[in-house]
């Protein structure tokens, strides 16, 4: 049963999982250990989200800018992704979790793309939590790709520029069939979105937590949900509290 302070559950939670390297450096450990511990935090967070009744959980796993990191670290991150899919896919499938991948796919390495497609296909008909993995994802790139699609429609004469709406742009994004996030969490104390879901975050509640991602656990996830439940979401209108007293 959901406790009273969690009576309002966000439908969609998105997380920028930050701080693996700093968590490791603080302990005098290799960054690879921090990334490995981060995968454990992913597992616990997915379970916590499902238990809380969250419908969509989006995790910023690998940005399009991450390719600029040292090759050894990129290979380690990709190796962890492969290990996560091979080890956890069967269990996620048993738990009725549906996996979605967002991000640019055309230039992905041939040893990565088939794994992502397999995860999506295997879980396509599951109806519990939808786990959205943002991989090779950058929000500006996503918006550019959406704009280019609409521009081609205009060029072909199938669409007038004056007909283009915000809803049409949303419909061309990678997240076209996914609701905008109600809550975006970033760990490690950094307070920026870093090219993550910029269009979709227009009315999201933002929560910046000081904890490094490897320390993120079920308790911290539920703490974040409590903060969300305490927020007064106005979507550009009056506060519900102000409206209630005639203000």
JOLINZI-V985566 format. One record per run of one state. SS is the DSSP state (H for helix, E for strand, - for the rest). FROM is the first residue (numbers start at 1). TO is the last residue. If there is no record, write none. Layout:
ss/from/to
SS/FROM/TO
SS/FROM/TO
//
This chain:
ss/from/to
-/1/3
H/4/6
-/7/11
E/12/16
-/17/19
H/20/26
-/27/30
H/31/52
-/53/55
E/56/63
-/64/65
H/66/68
-/69/70
H/71/94
-/95/97
E/98/102
-/103/109
H/110/122
-/123/129
E/130/137
-/138/138
H/139/155
-/156/160
H/161/163
-/164/165
H/166/172
-/173/182
E/183/186
-/187/204
E/205/208
-/209/212
H/213/215
-/216/217
H/218/230
-/231/239
H/240/244
-/245/247
//
